[in-house]
């Protein structure tokens, strides 16, 4: 089975048992990867909610998702996405997630409805 890229929003939906999180199955997690940029977003959200930074990091890693280091290729792809995604107001973190999916030629899972009309060359699955 090929890799699947998870956005921070999808991971957080699963961790917090939010709507859409139930769509992330064991099969998805078995091949899931996350950009280290998006892993930092998960930890940041948990810290903002009051968790100790070390506990938040452990929670971010608890699902066993493979963390993909953010490389210069990802950075270039992220920058290249600006023109395509600017009308949607997507953040650097979002573009980083999409860049990983593009580099890996893998589908990406998110909770963000704004992504549903994006055409970036990889399948985008909005889970809620």
C-alpha positions, 0 to 999 in steps of 0.5 A: 500500500502506498503512503498517505499524508495526514494534515495536522487537522486530521490528526487533531480530529482523531486525537480529540474524537472530533467529527471526521476523526472516525474516518481515519482507520487502522489501514490509513494509520499503517501507511500514514506520514506527516510532515515535521512542520505539521507535527509541530502544528499538532504539538503547538495546538496541544500546548495552547490547550494547556498540555506540558510541551513534553507531554504534547510532543509524546501525544503528537507521536502517540499514533505511530505516524511516520514523521517526514523531515521537511527537506529543501525539495519540500520547501521549494514545492511549498513555495511553488504552491503559493500561486495556486493556493493564494486565492484560498488563503492557505498557510505555510503549514498547509502548503507544507502538507500539500508539498509532502503529498506532491513529492510523495505522489500520495493522497492527503487527508484533512478536515479543511473544507477549503481544500476540497476544490484545490487542484494540486496533482494529488487526491485530497480527502476531506474527512468531514 
